[in-house]
Amino acid sequence: MSRPPGPPAIPRFDVGDVVETRKKHPCGSATWEIYRTGMDIGIRCTGCGRRVMMPRPKFERRVRRVVRRAQEPGPEGDRG
């Protein structure tokens, strides 16, 4: 007997991640940078800078892939 599959994995998105969407923005760019996370996700178009807020489920359906993950701070933090 096999176990039923568990709940689907919850995709993890962090501030600073750059994602590609299924449809292009009217400016021609399909990449967006996440600037806010929570129940709603805030994204900024990397082409024209337009900011958009959308509910997390809608955002997760529209994302094709993560282009670049946000930089992880080192052991000393973000000291330059």
Summary of the structure (lengths in Angstrom):
residues: 80
radius of gyration: 15.4
end to end distance: 55.5
largest distance: 55.5
contacts: 169
relative contact order: 0.24
helix: 9%
strand: 36%
